[in-house]
Amino acid sequence: MMCDRCGKPIEGEPEVVQVDSPTGAAPSLTLHRGGCRPAPHQSTPEEPTR
């Protein structure tokens, strides 16, 4: 089973989190228990300075 946050394999029991989605595309996320570091491509870009 792969973690939906970091993309790495989950060993042991995963944490399943229910997500509210208006489209219903992803009703739940499967994550490492205790948290993990998000993959760089999933981070939110910083606002540009003016």
N, C-alpha and C positions, 0 to 999 in steps of 0.2 A: 504494500500500500504506500502511496506517495503523498507527501504533505502538500496541501494546496497553497500554502504560504511560501515555502522555500524550495519545493520541488524535490526534496531529498526523501529517501525511503524512511518509513516510520517503523521502528522496532518496538514491539510491545503493543500495548493498547493505545489507539489514537484518541484524540479529543474531537468530538463532532460538535460543531457549532451551527445552530440554525441561523439563516440569514434572511432578512426581509428584503424581497426583491419584487418590484412592481411587475416585472416580466415573468418571474418564476423560473428564470434560467438556472440559478444555482441555489436551491433551497437549503443546502448545508455545505459546510467546509470541513474537511478532515485535516487536523493539525497535529503536530507533536504535542504531547502532554507537557505542560510547564513552559511552553513557548519555544520559539525558534527565531532565528534572524531571517527577515524577509530577503528574497533574492533582489539583487540590484535593479533588475528590470521592472520590479513591482513597486519601487519607491516613487513617491510623488515628487516631481521636479520643483525646485525652489522658484519662487516668483522672481522675475527679473527686476533688477534695481533700476530706477530712473534717475 
